[in-house]
Amino acid sequence: MLDTLNGLFLLIAHSPLVAIALKGKPYLMKLPRHAEIWLAPYLRDRLRKSMQPRKPKRAWVAITDHYEPLGRGVSIETALGRVAQWREKWPRIADDAPRDSAGQHPQYSFFYPQEEYRRDLLDGIAEIVRLGIGDVEVHLHHDHELSDSFIRKVTDYCRRLTCDHGLLRQQDGRTVFGFIHGNWALDNSRPDGKRCGLSGEIALLRDLGCYADFTMPSAPSATQGRVLNQIYWCTSNPGNRPKSFDRGIEATVGGGRRGDLLMITGPFGLRFSERLMPRLETGELAGNDLPTPSRVRRWFDLAPSIGEDIFLKLYTHGAMEGNFGPLLGGGLSSLFAQLAEEADRRGTEIHWATAYEMYRAIADLIRPT
């Protein structure tokens, strides 16, 4: 039965048009780009969850911001102004938002790009971290990279964050960090090899102290992996073939470490709310796509789970004016209120988390007994 369904899913996924029935009449629906990568796994995920209904006890929520204050080539004055907006407004938003089940304020994780490093910009974000409502992790854009230069970049950057700003963490005597790959091209996953160039990146990240990767989902990019709505372990491909995260082993309660690097993915699916054509749902918070009650419900339904816990990893590019204006102007306040309301409606504990705190919750669950 499953083999037949898999074949059907693959046939559907390789067609740009899918026939569906609306009000009893056939209708051809055009799918978003690169559906050949993700549609079959998505349908399998929906089938699996429909056959295994769940009522989670806890929901962990982390916002992972691809935070680029110098993005789009702006001046340092503009970049400093962007950071100042977050320094001024985010603490008030966090203070006014509903507390979680443990009495904690909402958290915010700034994945700051290595290539945009400036001490004055990081100092402003470090002030937010010291207030106990944020954290900083590693973000990197690169191209035509070599192993030696990658190791040097990440090592030097982690040292700067730790020694100059008091950021990142020590675990088992070494500095550890969460990672997001710029331009989504983790492990040289673009078909043209651009904006990375470094196959074998998964094993290098493991060796450098990366505790988890938070890059996915990346659709509609061709870099999107085939494992959806799961927390899972991936292992570098033999011979350093690219896109090792295209397959992996799902993290389970008591299952322990099962690969080179833990992949913490965000909700992925299709949504039809108030429109005929489907739209990809990837957990992105954008100025033109703010959270709504229907999106929040969708996130809860799609979220990866381990045992009785679900994990909502949302993301944004919050340094850009088109995003931070709406987010700081009410979007984030609505987000936390809607998440708390949905959790209450489902009888689920809500937990606001940094990226690292989400990882620690996962690590506690999968630790062998």
Secondary structure, DSSP 8 states (H G I E B T S, - for coil): -HHHHHHHHHHHHTSSEEEEEETTEEEEEE--TTHHHHHHHHHHHHHHHHHS----SEEEEEEEEE--TTGGG--HHHHHHHHHHHHHHHHHHHHHS---TTS-----EEEEEGGG--HHHHHHHHHHHHTTS-EEEEEE--SS--HHHHHHHHHHHHHHHHHHH--SEEETTEEEEEEEEGGG-GGG-STT-TT---TTHHHHHHHHTEEEE-----TTSTT--S--S-EEEE---GGG-S-GGGS-EE--TT----SSEEEE----EEE-TT-SS-EEE--B-BTTB---HHHHHHHHHH--EETTEEEEEEEE-TTSHHHHHHIIIIIHHHHHHHHHHHHHHHT-EEEE--HHHHHHHHHHHHS--
